[in-house]
Amino acid sequence: MNNIMAALDIMWKGMGGIFVTVLIIMLIVYVMGKIGKK
Amino acid sequence: MEFLVEGLKMLTWQQLVMYGIGVLLIWLAIKKEYEPALLLPMGFGAILVNLPASGVLNQILPGVGEAQGIIQWLFEIGIEASEAMPVLLFIGIGAMIDFGPLLSNPKMFLFGAGAQFGIFAAILLAVVLGFDLNDAASIGIIGAADGPTSILVSQILNSNYIGAIAVAAYSYMALVPVIQPFAIRLVTTKKERMIRMDYNPASVSKTARIVFPIAVTAVVGLVAPSSVALVGFLMFGNLIRECGVLTTMSETAQTTLANLITLLLGITISFSMQADKFVTINTLMIMLIGVFAFVADTIGGVLLAKFINLFSKKKINPMVGAAGISAFPMSSRVVQKMAMQEDPGNVILMHAAGANVSGQIASVIAGGLVINLVTSFLG
């Protein structure tokens, strides 16, 4: 049961971590795009 | 003359099974052209390491002592010591990737993230089936649809099943044209698959192409330090490609380096395909969990696209979400082919390509996070 709870914890933290990282990268790409246009 | 049949007398039925598996992998590589660069060396290596008292493995020779075997040595140096082979291969992979379709359409990044869902779903399934957490995580990473990431994570987590995981990862990457259409049709309607998307890419400056790999390395490295080797070398390869002043080096990375490492990696991985570790019920379970991971990846990406469509005026073809897995460029081509089957003239390839390359980055992030999270539980 402990391992199942651990796997669920890893799932939400893992997916959350991936999305947060991707959103940061998207923000950087957006800013680079804006700077490039100026 | 008994010494001539000593080898035969040591043969086990499990080793015979491995000869069959080796021949099957070679057949899949040659006849079906399923990832031949990996499956052929793995198949041949599986035969080499399973010959009784094989000289490619370390052996204790009477009166002489230990004789080192080349495949075991390659494994200890190239994989066990610092995961050198998969990491070096990433230089070549990074040099091959054009992030242009992604940089000009950054929304596609989201699907690279969504399509990693299968990794975590597979970890959960593996745990429910009784695998230890480190083995479950290593098995789950098959869902990253990336051979080097799978090998690196399973090696760092000290999994007992590296061989089965590597075979599953590479086999299923080759089977994307079979697995993904099945999974996509489970969760989409024909109408959804016929959605057309405009392609109005933003221009991407050379500066952006150069800054991107550096920025990604920094961000991902700070979030998931265990992924620095993978993401760093991937982005290093990409930087070599995009800088514009290292053309010869870029070509070398994409061709000679990538081919050399791939050649050695395949035969080296066969070290973990020794019969006593490979011919077990767990290997079969790993193969099944691996399919589940790929299906769950595909469904995760598609459902994310459908979710975004609830709030978006410009609808996204949900199949683009499926292209967020790391199997580049296979997945984007599969999605385009399905789109054309439903609606000839529907071109969504560039959107799918953007999602597909984002999957490469997201899978590396996933690998690093899995290592961090699992080791914090085990510690």
Interface residues (C-beta under 8 A of the other chain):
Chain A: N3 I4 A6 A7 L8 D9 I10 M11 K13 G14 M15 G17 I18 F19 V20 T21 V22 I24 I25 M26 I28 V29 Y30 M32 G33 G36
Chain B: L103 P106 K107 F109 L110 G112 A113 Q116 F117 I119 F120 A121 I123 L124 V127 V128 D132 L133 A136 A137 A202 S203 V204 S205 T207 A208 V211 F212 A215 V216 V219 V220 V223 A224 S358 I361 A362 I365 A366 L369 V370 L373 V374 F377
